[in-house]
Amino acid sequence: MPDFILRKTLMFVETIHHDGGPSVDVPRRRAAIAALVKNPFAGGYTADLQGAMDDLKPLGLSMTEELIAALGGAEGIDGYGKAAMCGEAGELEHTALWHVPGGYAMRARLGAAKAIVPSAMKQGGPGTRIDVPLGHINAAYVRSHFDAMEVGLPDGPRADELLFVLAMSRGGRIHDRMGGLTVGEVKGEDGLR
């Protein structure tokens, strides 16, 4: 069983009142939580990685709970996304370990979330930024929720670390006006519409 030793977490919270247009009555909130963990696979090739996703499930659940608390509760959270980055001694496939523990933790905790959790992966060193894609939790075609939140830590990921990120939002982009499927039209049956 691999050991993903947690070094630190960091929370990012934004409250957006306007984006060049008039201020809105209800500001948009979005938040991300990042965790730096030891990469037990760094520096070598391991043929079978898939089972390690189970070892990361407790981290995904605890990060989800902290993120929901930072946003003031699950009520109204309608956007989510995830990302992962490996340090230089890791490989991109190590970041894919985050798909199940990160994505399913948010989907389970947010109730009937139907849409796939948007994801980004990359390799980088300390200070490298990553854009965490955001999408609507029940319908991937809701254009107002297409977004990204930039996240990075000044001291990670180190060469032998992984950076795991979860992000959530309450509301679509401020001043969205690109049409398409609206939140009010979401059926939430297939994760698309």
Beta strands, then each sheet from edge to edge (+ up, - down):
strand 1: 6-16
strand 2: 28-38
strand 3: 79-86
strand 4: 119-123
strand 5: 130-136
strand 6: 147-151
strand 7: 161-170
sheet 1: 1+ 2- 7+ 3- 4-
sheet 2: 1+ 2- 7+ 3- 5+ 6-
end
